[in-house]
Amino acid sequence: MQQGIRNTSSRTPRWRAMCFALLLPPLLGADLAAPDRFDTVVIDAGHGGSDTGAQGPRGTLEKDVVLYVARTLAGRLRARGLQVVMTRQSDVYVSLERRNAMANDARADLFLSIHANAADDRDVRGTETYFLALDASDEGAAQVASRENRAFGGDAGTGIEAVRDPFIALVGDLITTEYLEDSSAFARKVQTELAEVEPLRSRGVKQAMFVVLRGVQMPAALVEIGFVTNAQDERTLAAKDGRGLVVEALERAVRAYGRRHDARRGVTPPAASGR
């Protein structure tokens, strides 16, 4: 690996050198910029349009559940004074490239992708929160990532192939490592708050290679808010009250992360912000 880096000037194609020049300076110079207040969140409602996602025994569709949760969460965060960018606001399919571009163009402080889980075993239930890692924490996590990545079809294949290119993997890993601690902290906070939602069970924080997380240049987590294939979880996620509890838990997690973000940068919260 070190030998490959020493020979970059003679062996690296021009486009790779340009990518490195564009991506690395902002990353290395991040600490030199003035501290920014936590103020922008990207909420990514999974699936949409012809991509229905998982389906429950009573016909509940993942794409509908997560859109409701995402839109309601966005409204509550905006009421707290935060800027919220949604990758989709209606029942439409949004490509992986478009989701990543919207998040990165917004220069957001946080990215949250919302999904509902599925399993062949209808007895499996509960919530899980993920942050990015090239190697899955367990076989179950790998299967979840594979299912979610397949929803993007060829887009997902492109993202996975990219990590096999040593140069792209190097730059990608630099960016990912920069946000790893914050992503992990946010994922833990999400799972802690969801564990308080009485109808649901906590299955813990896990890691896996989700292409939607790899493409964003900010702390990011993907949450599975329950198994829609489980009858009990489906009832919770199909009911307005149950979804409301999930939204409140996610809101608490985002706000707590925001306070952590600002405190670590020495940013004093506004006296009347309510945050």
N, C-alpha and C positions, 0 to 999 in steps of 0.2 A: 504493500500500500504506500509506504514512504517513497519507494523508488518511483512509483507512478506519479506522485506529486512532484518529485524533482524534475521529471521529464515533461511536465505540463507544457512548457513553452514550445517544445518541438513536436509534441504529439497531440495536443488538444486542439480540435477544430476551432475555427474562429468563433462560431456561434456559442460554443461552450465558454470561451474566454469572456465573451460579451455578457453571458448570463452571470458568470462569476463576478464580473465588474459591477453589474447592476445590483446583485443581491447582497454581496458581502459587505460593502461599505455601510449601507443602512443598518445592517445587523450589528456590526462592530461599533458603530457610532451611536447606537441606541442610548447608551448610558450617558452620552455627552449632551443629549437634548434636555431641555427644561422639563421638569416633571409635569406630567399631564394628569389632570383629574380623570377619574373613571366616569365616563359619560356616554359611551356608545356600546351597544350590545347587538350582536347579530343573532337572530332566532331562526333556526332552520327547521321547518316542518318537513319531515321525511316524506318521500314518495309523492303522489299526486297525479291527477289525470288518469291516463290508462294504467299507470303503475299504482295499483290499489294497496300494495303491501300485504300484510297478513290479514286473515279474515277469521272472525270468531265463529263458534258453533251457532250463534244466533244471528249471524250475518253482519256483525259489527266490523267495519273496515278500518284498518290502521290509518290510512290516509285521512279519514274524516276525524278520528279521535285526535291525532296529533295536530291537525290544522286548528281545531277548536282550542286545544290547550295553548298552542303557539300564539294565536290571535288574542286570546284572553290574557295571557302572560304579557304580551306586548302592550296591551292597553294599561295594565296595572303598572308596568315599569315606566311607561310614558307619563302616567299620572304622578310618578315620583320624580319627574324631571329628567329622566334618561332619554337619550336618543335611541330608537330601536329600528334596525333594518331587518325586514323579513325577506327570506329568500323566495317565499311564495305566500300570497295572501288569499288565494282562492284555489279551487280544485283544478290545478294545472300541473303538467309535468315540467320540471326545471332540470336542466342538465347539470352534471357535476361541474363542468367548467363554469357555467353561469353562477352556480351557488358559490364557488370559491372566489370568482371575480367580484361578486357583490360584496362579499365579506372583506376582501383585501382592499377594494376601492374605498370602502367606508373607513378604513384604518381603525377598525373597532378595537375595543379593549378586551372583548370576550366573544366567543362563538359557542352557541349551545344548539346542538342538533337533537331533535326530539323524535323518538320512535316508540313503537309498541312491539313487543317481542312475539315469537312464535316457537312452538316445539311440537314434535310428533307425539310426545307424551302429554296428554291433556291435563295431567295432574301437576305439571311444572308451572309454578307461578311466582310472581314477585318482581321487584325492580332491580335493575343493574345500571351502573354508570361506568362509562369507559373513557380512558384517555389513550392517546396514540402510543403505539409501540410496534416495531417491526415484527416482534415475536409475541404471539398471544400468550396470555397468562395461563390459559388452560385450553383443553379441546373444545369446551363449550363456548368460550370466548371466540375461538377461531371460527366456529360454525356460525355464530351470530354475525361476525364481520363478513364472512363469505356471503351470507344471505343478503345483508344490507348492500354489499358491494355489487352483487349481481343485479341489483335494481338499476344500476347505471349502465349496464350492458357493456358496450365497447369502451365507454368512458372509463369504467373501472379497470378494464384490461390495460388501458394506456397508463393509468396511474400506477398499477402494480408493476408493469414492465419498467417504468421509469426508475424504480428503486433498485433495479438490477444493474443500471448503468452506474459505474463507480463514481464518475464525476457528479452526476445529478444526485446520487445518494449522499455524497459528501456535503454538498450545499444544503440538501434537504435535511440532513442530520444536524447541521449547524443551526438551522432555523428551529427545528424541532426541539433540540436541546435547550435553546434559549428560553423556550416556553414550557419546558417539561415540568419544572417544579410548580409553576402556577397552574398548569393544566391538572396536575395531580391533586393540588390543594382544592381546586374548584370541584373536581369530580368527587372528592371525599365529602365536601360540604353538601353537594347535591344529594348524595346518598344518605348522609346523616339526616337531612331534612325529610327525605322521602320515607325514611324508616319510621318517622312519626305519624305517617298516614296509616291509620289503624287498619283499614281493610286490606292493605297490601303488606307483603313481606319483603324484607331486604335481602338481596342476594350478593350485596357487596360491590366494591369497586374493582374493576378489571381492566386489562389492557389488551389491545388488538390493533391490527393494521386496517383502520377504516380510511378509505380513500377520501372521503369528505373531510376528515380531520387533517389528513396529510397536506391537503392543498391550501390550508389557511395559515396566514402568518400572524398568529396571535394565540393566546391561551385558548384551548378548546376542549370540549367534552361532548360525548354522545350519551344520551340517557334513554334507556328502555323503561318506560313508565308502567310496565306490567305485561303479562302474557295474554294477548287478546284471544289466544287459543284455549285458555283456561276459563271455565265457566264463571268462576268467582271473580277473577280479575276482569273478565269481560263485562260483568254486571257493574263493577265499580267504574270502569272506563266508559261505559255507555251512559251512565247516569250523570246528570248535571252536577249533583252534589259531589260525586266521586271525582269527577274531573276538576271541580273547584278546589278540592283538597290538594290535588296534584299541583295545580297552578300556584296555590299559596306556598307550597313547599319549594317550588322552583324559584318563586319570587324571593323568598327568604334567603335561598342559597346565592342568588345573584347579588342581592344587596349586601350580604355578608362578605362575599368576594370583593365587591366594590370598596367596602370599608377597609379590607385588608390591603387592597391595591393602593389606596390613597395613603394609608398609614405608613406603608413601606417607602413611600416616596415623599413623606413629609408634607403631604397636602392636607390642610385643615378643612374639614367639611363645613359647608355653609350652616350657620346657626339654625336656620328654619327649614332645612332640607328634609327633615323627617327620616333621614337615612342613617 
